[in-house]
């Protein structure tokens, strides 16, 4: 799958995009855990308070299945 990182997520990952291989039955929760383990506390903050675009729809449910492209978005301030 292709993962794209934006703003603080890109800072935490040290890149804006990467490919990851996960099991077919992997869920958003699986990805959140994997990214936290891979990139540490800054990424854990992003994945617990941010959101994910899966098939161009914002998702936060850890049981949601993954697709071929996921965008990791940090929390945004409103205004």
N, C-alpha and C positions, 0 to 999 in steps of 0.2 A: 504494500500500500504506500501511497505517497502522502507524506505529512508536510504541511506548510505551516510555518510559525510566523506570528505577527507581533510586533512591538516587544513587550516584556517576555513573551514566549520565545521569540527569536534570540533575545539577549540571554535567556536562561539556557537555551539549546546550543548557542554559539553558531547557529546557522539559520537560514530562512526556509530551507527545504531539505528533506531527506527521505529515503526509502526505508521502510521497515517491513520485516516479515513477521507475521503473527499467525496464529492458528485460525482456521476457518471459522470456528465458533467463538472467536474473541469478541468481546463487547467493549463499549466505551470505558467501563470500569477497568478492564484488562489494560487498555491503552493508558489510562490515567496512572495506574500503578507502574507500568513499564517506564513511562516517561519520568515519573518521580524517582524511581530507582536509578535510571540512567543519568539524569541531570541534577539530582539533588534538591535541596530545600527551596531554591528559587522557583524551580519548575513545579514543585509540589504546591506552592502558593498559587501559581498560575492555574493549574488544572483543578484545584479545589474551588477557586473563586471565579474563574473565567468560563468560557463556553467553547463549544465545538461546532463547526459547520460540517454536517454529514449530508451529502446529497443536497447541498445548498440550503439546508434548514438548520437552525440553531437547535442543538441537542445538549442536554445535561444529564439525562437518565443513564446511570451507569450500566443498565441492562440492555441498552440499545445496541443492536449489532453494527459492526463497522462496515465501511464501504472502501472502495479503492482510493479515495482521496478524502483526507480529513484536514480541516483548517483549525488550528489551535489559536484561540483569541483570548487575550487577557481581559480582565474586567475593564469596562470603559466608564469614565465619569460622564454624567449627564449635564446638560446645561441649557 
